[in-house]
Amino acid sequence: MARTAPSRASLVLVAAVGTGALLAPVAATAAPRPDSPVHAIESAAHPLRATGPTGSTKDLLPLGRMVGDAKVVGLGEATHGTHEFFTMKDRLFRYLVQEKGFRTFSLEVSWTTGLRFDAYVRGGPGDVRELVRQELSKGPWYNEEYIELLTWMRTYNKQHPDRQLRFMGNDLNNPHMGVELYDAVTDYVRRHAPDRLDRVKALYAPLRKVTDGDAHLALPLAERARLAKQARAAYELVKDIRPEHGGTKFTWTLQHARSVMQTADIYAFDTDKPSGVSGAMRYRDRIMARNTVWWQRQTGGKVLVSAHNAHIGYESRDANYPKMQGAFLRDALGTKYRSIGFSFDRGSFLATGTQDTKWKRRTVGPAGPGMNEHTLDKVSHKDYYVDMRNAPATARAWLDKARPTRSIGTAYPDGPYDIRLGANHDVLIHLHRTTAAHRPQ
């Protein structure tokens, strides 16, 4: 997003935060000094054979050691429209599934979108292209790359019925996308606590009438606050039910009620005030982390979380986003969480404009002197990754300093922003040149 505060209408619909790009001429190359950060980074860097999901994975073995015994891995993206970021996520997820026992791919999309994708990859009916169009057509992940990932997950599950992969949406819902959650909750209450059914239905009734995010935000603040209280009251009524026969169905029903509550809560922030904007954004990242931790503990499987670099990292560079999902995940999981960020020197990506919502191909030249990417791209490997926690002292000192960095969100132009790479992520993947993702035709 741009540096200015987001509008109320776009507040909960935007997919991630970002930073901008800086065009600059190619700098003259010279052999790095032995004590230079380039030399230090290169000594710890591991070259990437490819960014696509097929072929040998031997070049990922050191990355597997960097992941270690983490239960959740956050994998970022420096733009929301880069082909290589998406295909590298596909490649790394397949490797983590096969070599590290990961079972879930989590994306910063709504809880209900995740449930629909999860049903599809586990053998449910439907056409993947139509499903992706219905769920993602207005957002950054409406692309061929995610269609390929979902297709592979479904094929894997057919071949491995005893090791099912899951898909999770860890974000809040847009109001019009969560209708089935109301039905799931009321159906459970009807079966297990019928004396509470009328009350739960009455609490949900005005929420069900809100058809989309703009309609919700158009309501007076007091009305939005009232709806949030009603969603919470319904959640508390469900929470107090004590199931007699097992708790799995109850646990999932309660999470559905929690998702309804989360959505109502974020719309109740007064985003006409800076404090309301920052409060809502902090809340959003907190619930994404909480939902992810809930899922990991409920399913018992390891999770790869896909989001923007800013969301899976540890530090915020914008007062509107005081604490990010990665920091909340580290609070909850400690060393069982890893953050892996992306950087790139030049190339193309898809992004909207700052005044329009049409996704277009954008291109930036090489990063300029003083930018993080300018130095990173002097390493002799075309594409590589580095464990920034265990790099030589010279590299760690350089990585700990804030510099202008590309971290482009939905809209472009955007940024650049000063970012401390070493403080934001555990591992960094750097790509020399990128291309734009492919929107379905």
PyMOL commands that set and color helices and strands:
alter all, ss='L'
color gray80, all
select helices_A, chain A and resi 37-44+58-67+83-100+111-121+128-136+144-159+175-177+179-192+194-208+213-218+221-239+248-267+274-299+309-312+325-336+372-376+393-399+421-424
alter helices_A, ss='H'
color red, helices_A
select strands_A, chain A and resi 45-47+72-75+102-110+166-171+302-306+337-351+360-364+383-387+403-405+417-419+427-434
alter strands_A, ss='S'
color yellow, strands_A
deselect
rebuild
show_as cartoon
